C-alpha cells in the first residue's frame, strides 16, 4: 500500500440478488437478441411458440453500474423460484430487457423500454396483449415508458404493468455510506454509482459530493416533474406491484435507531456508521482517513428511522465490511442489512417522508390508498428483488392476455 494514501476500497457497488455474480458459469437457454436504443433484449420463446412471439412478457433489469448482465439476471430469476421457466411453461415469451448503462438517466433507459414494447407488438403473431414491467429501477423505467407512449397516443397494447420491489416513492441508502464513497481519495466505482443520474433520480435523499449537503437531488425533482407530465402512471393497463418487505408494520427489529452499524479500524481507522435516528443534528457517520489526513462528521436533521423500516433489504454494511477486510481493514459489523426500498414505496401507498407512514400497517389501510390497482407485500422480510415463490406465483396468477 502506498504510504501517501489509504487503499482504494471503492471497487465494489451495491446491488441486490438479481445483480449478484453467480459463483459458477451460467447456462442460459437459446435465445434471440434485439439491439435497442440505449439497450438490448434477450428473447426466450414460450413452450410451443416456435414461429415467433405469441404472448410476450417484457421484464426490465434494475439499477447498478455498467451494462446489464442478462446472464446474471436470468440466473437470479431462476434462483429461489424458477420464474422464467414457469412463465415459459405457460406459453409466455419472456423478453429480458437490459440497458447499455444501468446507472444512466431513467428517461434515457425508458427509450429502450419503449422500443422493446413496440418491437414486441410488431412481431407478435397473436392478438394477446403484452405484459410489461420490471425489477427495482426496471419497474420505474417501464412505468414511465408506458405512460409516455400513452401521452404520445401510441398503442402499446399492454394489458398488465407490474413492478417488483420498485421504489415508486424513492429508495434509501444511508447518507453516511453515500458520503464515504466520495471520502475515498481515488476515483472509484462506488462513488460513480452513488452519484450516477439514476441514483440521483431514485434516492429519496442524496449526499452532494460538491457541497456536502444532504437533500433531494435536482435530478430527482426533474424526474418527478417528467413523470407528472406523462400522467404519472399508465392508464390503460392494470397496474400491480409486489414488495419484498412486510405489510404489517414490522421491519427490522434488530436495527434500532442510533446504534453503531459498522466500525472500521486499521484502514480508515475509527470510521463509524450509525443506524438512522430521528431528530436534528443526528450523527449518521464519522469518517476518518490517515493519508491524506481528513475527518468528517455526517449529520442529518428531520429524518425518519429509515434503516429499520419494513421493506426490501440490502447487504449495505456487509458488502462494505467485507471489502474493508479484503484490503487489510478490521470491521466491527453490527448490522449487515438495512432497508433499501420501504414497503410503502414499493406498493405506492402513503410516503417515506414521515415516520408514521413508513411504519404504517398496510394491511389495515384501504387498498384504494395505493396508486396501484393491486399489490402484495411479502409475508416475511426478504432481500430487495429476492425472487420468492410467494411473490412470483401471485404475479403469475394475475397475468392476462
N, C-alpha and C positions, 0 to 999 in steps of 0.2 A: 504493500500500500504506500503511495507517495506520502512524504512527510508534510506536504503543504496542504493537504485536504483530507476530508473524510471520504470513505468509499462511496461510490455511486450506487445507492440502494434503490434507485428508481427504475430498474429494468423490468418491473412487474406492472401489470394492470389489474384492476378489479373487475371480476366477472362472475356470473352465475354458472350453474351446472351446464347450460347449453353452450357455453363458450370454453369449457374446460377441455384441455388437450387430453385425449384418451391415452392410456398407458401403452397401448399396442396399436398396430396398424388397423385401420377401419375397412371393413368390407362393405362397399356401397353397391347396391344393385345397378344394373344397366339403366341408363337414363339419357335423355336428350338434354342439351344445354342451349339456353337462349342468351344472347347478348342484348342488354338493355341500356338505356341512358342511365349512367351512374350506377349500374348494377348488372346482375345476371341472374339466371334461374336454372335450377335443375328440375327436370320434369320426369316423374315416375308414374307410368300408366297404372290405372286400377286393373284389378283382375278382370280379364275378359275384354278389356278395351285395347285391342291390338291395332286398330286402324287409325286412332287419333284420340283427341280429347273428347270425353263424354260428360263427365261430372267433375269439373275442376275444383280443387281446394287450394287456394294460394295462401301460403304461410310465410310471413316475413321474419327475417333474422332480427336479433336485438342489438344492443349497444356494446361496443368495445372499441378497441383501437385497431385500425388497419382493415384490410379486405376481409369480407366474410369467408369463413372456413366452413363451407357447407357440408364437408365430410364430418366435421366435429358436430355441427348442428344435427345432421342425420343421426349420428351416434347418440346424441343427447335425447333426441325424440324417440329413440327406441330403448332407452335405458330407464328402468323403473316401470315402464309400461310401453308396449310396442305400438305407439300411437300411429306412426306412418303405416306399419304393416296392417293394423286394424282398419285404417281408412281405405287402404288399397283392397283389402279383402272384401270390403263392402262396395267395391266398384268405383271408388273415388280416385280420381287422378290427382296426385299430390305434386304441387309446384312449390319448391323451396325457393324463396326469393332472397338473394344476397345483395350486398352493396359493395361497391369498389372501395369505399371508405366508410366504415360503420360510424365513425365519430363526426362525419360531415353533418351539415345542417339537415334537419328533418325535412325541410322544404325541398332540398335538393334530392334527398333519397326518395321522397314521395314521387319523383319523376319516374324512378324505376318501378314503383308500385303501379302507377298509372299505366305505364307501358305494358307491364305484365298482365294487368286486367284486360286491357284492350286486345292484346295478342291472344290471350286465352279465349276471349269472346269470339275473335275472328276465326280461330282454328277449330272451335268446338263443333262437333258433329251432331249434337243433340240440342234440344231446346231447354235442357236443365239449366237452372240459374246457378251462378257462382257462389262459392263460399270464400270470403276474403278476411284475413286477419293476421295476427302476428303475436310474437312473444316479446314482452318488455317493450322497448322502443318500437319494435316492429308493429305493435298494436296501435301506437300513436301515428306512425308513418302511414299505415293503411287507413286509419280513421280520417286523416287529413286528405289522403288521395281520393277516397270515395266521395267525401264532401265536396272537394274541388271539382271532380268530374260532374257531380250533380249541378253545381253552380254554373258550369260551362254547358249544361244541358246535354252532356254526353251520356249515352245509355250504357251503364256499366253492367247491367243485367245481373246484379248481385242480390241474392235473397237474404244472405246472412253475413253479418260482420261479427267477428269475435276478437277479444283481446285476452291475453294470458299474462296476468300479473303486470299489466301495463300501467305506468304512472300517470293516470289521467289528471290527478291533482298535483303531480310532482313527485320526485324521488328525493331521498336523503342520503348523503354521505357526510359523516361528521366533518364540521368545518376545520377542526384541528388537523384531521387527516389531509384534507384538501390543502391547507396551508403548508403542511410538511412536504408535500410533493414539490413545492416551489422553494423550500428551505434547503433542499439538497443542492449542493453547489456545482451541479452539472446539468446540462440539458438532459432530460430523461423522459421515458415513455409514460411514466405515471403522471408527471406534470402535464405532458401533452394531452393525455386522456382527460384529466381534470379540467383543463382549460379549453377543451375542444368545443366547437359550435354545438354539438348535440348535448354535451354535458351542461353547458350554459343554458340551453333551452329547457332541459328536463329537471335540473336540480331546483328544489324549492328555495334554497338559499345557497349562494355561491360565494367563495372567497376570491376576491380580486387580487391577483398577484402584484399588480402595479400600484394599487392604492392601499392594500392591506385591509380594505373594508369588506364587510360581510353584508350581503343583501340580495335582492332579486336582480339577476343579471339582465342587462338591457336586451340581450338576445332572447331571454325568456319572455319579457314583455312584448317584444316584437313578434315572437312566435304565437303567443296567445292572441294577439291582435289579428294575425293572419288566420288563425283558426276561427275567430269571430267572423271574419269577412266571408268565410265559406259556410257559415251557418253552424259552426262548432261540431256538429255530428252529421253523418249521412242520414237522410230522412227516409230513403226508400227501403233499405234492408232492415230486418230485425237486428237489433244490436244486443250482444250478450258479452259477458266477461266473467273470468274466474280470478280469484285471488289466492295466493299461496299462504296468506295469513288467515287467522280465525275471524269469526263474525261475532263472537260473544264478549268482546271487550278484553279478552285475556291475551296479553302479548308475551313478553319475555320476562317472567317474574324474577329471574336471577339478575337481570340488568337493571339495577336500581340507579336512580339519578345521582350524579356527583361522585361516583366511585371511580377508582383507577381501572381503566380498561386494559392498558398496556404501558409498561415502563421499560425503557431501553437502557442498557449500560455497555461499557467498553467502546462502542462507537455511538456517536450522538449521545454521549452519556447524560443520563438524567432526563432525557426527553420522555415526557409522560402525557398520555392521552386519557381524558376523563369522559365518562358517560354524561350525556347532555342532561343538564338540570334546568329548572325554571329560575327566573329572577334576572336581576340586572348585574352586569359586570361579572358574570359567572365564568370561571376559568374552564375552557374547553381543552386546552393543551398548553404544555410548556415545552418549547423546542430549544434544543441546545446542540451546538456543534463545536468541536475543538479547533478545527482548521478548515477554512479561515474562521476565526473565532466569531461567534454570534450567538445570541439567545433572543427568544421572543416568546411572549405570552399571548395566547389567542383567547379572547373573551367574547361572550355573547350576551345579549340583552333581549328579553322578551320571547325567548324560545320555549316551546313546549318540550316535554321529556321524550323526544322523538326516537331515541335509540332503542327504547324497550317497548315501543307500542306494538299492537297487533299488526302483523304484516309479513311479507316475504323477506327472508333474511339474507345477508351477505356475509361471507367469511372475512370481513374487512380487517379486523385486527389479527386474525390467524394468518392471513396472507402477508401482512406487514411484518409480523413477528418471525415467520419462517424465513422471509427474505433477509431480515437483520441477522438471524443466526447463521445463515449460509455465508455471510460476509464477516463473520467473527464477532458479532454482537451477542449480547446476552439479553434475553427477553423475559420479562415477568408478565406473562399473559393471563389476565383475569377473565376477560370476556372475548371469546373467539368471534361471536356473531353479534351483529346489531341489525335493526330493521333497515331495509333499503326502500321497499315500496309499501307504505302503510295500506292496510286493508281498505280503508275508506277511499284511498287514492285509486286502488285497483278496480273498485266497483263504482267509482264516480258518485260517492254519496258524502254529504257534509263537506268538510275541508280539512286541511292539515295545518292550518294556522293556529288552531285553538286546542288546548289540552283536552277539553271535554269531547270535542269532535273526534280527536284521534283515538280516544278510548271508548267511543260510543259502542253500545251493544247493538250492532247492526241488525241482529235478529229481531230486536224489539222495535225497529223503525219501520215506517210504512215503506214498502218496496218502491213506491212512486217517488220517494225522495231521490232515488238513484237516477242518473241521466241515461242509464242502460235500460233496455226493456226487460232484461232478466239477468241474474247473476248468481254465482255460487262462491262462497268462501270455503277454504279448506277446514276440515274438522280438527286438524292439528296444525301447529306452526311448522311450515316447511320452507326450504330454501327458495329464494327468488327464482322463478321459472322452473323449479323442480317438476318433472313430469310424473304425475301420480295417477293411479287408476281412478281414484275418486273424481278428479277434475276432468280427466280425458273422457271418461265414459259419459259424464254429464254433457260435455260438449258434443260428443258423437250422437247422443240421443236427440240433440236439437238440430242436427243437420237437415236442411230442407232442399228441395230441387226447385 
